[in-house]
Amino acid sequence: MIVAAILKRTLKEGKTYEDFRRAWYHTVGFGTENRMLTVLNGANPREIIVIGLTDTTLELAGPLLSIDASERQHNPLSDVIEPEVDRTLGVLVAEDDFSATGGIDYLPAAVNGKETNMAEVATFIQEATKLLTQARDRDGSN
């Protein structure tokens, strides 16, 4: 499944996106398909929104969380961002392309051309939530 992580952070006064990027940029890869999209909020250019899309399984989730925790431990962001971070985590259930001109026929939810099984998604979310809680308790993160 593709896990979507959305993190909203606010730059400290006087800090720039480049300051953030240098501190945030990973020095170790996840070893699985991953894309990170970074957005600057048009209404608040100090707000940086990072959307991570990672293809994973429940078995890989723990090691992936450890890689990310290690990155933050070795490359802390506290010098460039405010302490409050808004985190949202979920599962990608549909990719839709509305770029055609004219009418578009309805399609069921699908990712990478495979129809989404919502029961599998619900089970994955339930199990992933347990893993996240364990990781937060272990690492003391919020």
C-alpha positions in Angstrom: 0.0 0.0 0.0 1.1 3.6 -0.5 1.2 5.5 2.8 0.7 9.2 2.6 2.3 11.4 5.3 1.5 15.1 5.3 3.6 17.3 7.6 3.0 21.0 8.1 5.9 23.0 9.7 6.5 26.7 10.2 9.8 28.3 9.6 11.3 30.3 12.5 11.5 34.0 11.9 14.5 34.8 9.7 14.8 31.2 8.3 14.4 30.3 4.7 13.1 27.3 2.7 16.8 26.6 1.8 17.7 26.5 5.5 14.9 24.0 6.0 15.8 21.9 3.0 19.4 21.6 4.1 18.4 20.4 7.5 15.5 18.2 6.4 17.1 16.5 3.3 17.6 12.8 4.0 21.1 11.3 4.0 19.8 7.7 3.9 17.1 6.4 1.6 14.2 4.3 2.6 14.9 1.3 0.3 11.4 1.4 -1.2 9.5 3.5 -3.6 9.1 7.0 -2.1 8.3 10.4 -3.3 8.4 13.6 -1.3 6.5 16.7 -2.5 7.2 20.0 -0.8 4.7 22.9 -1.0 5.0 26.4 0.3 1.7 27.7 1.6 0.6 30.6 -0.6 -1.2 32.3 2.3 1.7 31.8 4.7 5.1 31.4 3.0 6.7 30.4 6.3 4.6 27.3 6.3 6.2 24.3 4.6 4.0 21.3 3.7 5.7 18.0 2.9 3.7 15.2 1.4 5.5 11.8 1.5 4.2 8.9 -0.6 5.8 5.6 0.4 5.0 2.2 -1.0 5.2 -0.1 2.0 3.9 -3.1 3.9 3.2 -3.5 7.6 6.5 -5.5 7.9 8.5 -2.6 6.4 6.7 0.1 8.4 8.7 -0.3 11.6 12.1 -0.2 9.8 11.0 2.8 7.8 9.9 4.7 10.9 13.3 3.9 12.4 15.1 5.3 9.4 13.1 8.5 9.6 13.6 8.8 13.4 17.4 8.3 12.9 17.4 11.0 10.2 15.7 13.5 12.6 18.0 12.6 15.4 21.1 13.1 13.3 19.7 16.1 11.4 17.3 17.9 13.8 15.0 20.6 12.4 14.7 22.5 15.7 17.0 25.3 14.6 14.9 26.1 11.6 11.2 25.3 12.4 8.8 26.1 15.2 8.2 23.2 17.6 4.6 22.6 16.6 4.2 20.1 13.7 0.9 19.2 12.2 1.0 15.5 11.1 -1.5 13.5 9.1 -0.9 9.9 8.1 -3.1 7.8 5.8 -3.3 5.4 2.9 -3.6 6.5 -0.7 -6.9 5.0 -1.9 -7.3 6.7 -5.3 -5.3 8.4 -8.1 -7.5 10.4 -10.5 -6.6 12.2 -13.7 -9.0 15.0 -14.7 -6.8 16.5 -17.3 -8.9 15.5 -20.3 -11.1 18.0 -22.0 -14.8 17.3 -21.9 -16.7 14.6 -20.1 -15.1 12.0 -17.9 -16.6 8.6 -17.0 -16.7 7.6 -13.4 -14.0 5.1 -12.3 -13.8 3.2 -9.1 -11.0 4.1 -6.7 -7.7 2.7 -7.9 -4.0 3.1 -7.3 -1.4 2.2 -10.0 -4.3 0.8 -12.0 -5.4 -1.6 -9.3 -8.8 -1.2 -7.8 -8.7 -0.3 -4.1 -10.0 -2.9 -1.6 -11.3 -0.7 1.2 -11.5 -3.6 3.7 -7.7 -4.2 3.2 -7.1 -0.4 3.6 -9.1 -0.5 6.9 -7.1 -3.4 8.2 -3.8 -1.8 7.2 -4.7 1.5 8.9 -5.7 -0.3 12.1 -2.4 -2.3 12.2 -0.3 0.7 11.2 -1.8 2.8 14.0 -0.6 0.3 16.5 2.9 0.4 15.0 2.9 4.3 15.1 1.8 4.3 18.7 4.6 1.8 19.6 7.2 3.9 17.7 6.0 7.2 19.4 6.1 5.5 22.8 9.6 4.2 22.1 11.1 7.3 20.5 9.2 9.8 22.7 8.1 11.8 19.7 4.7 13.4 19.2 
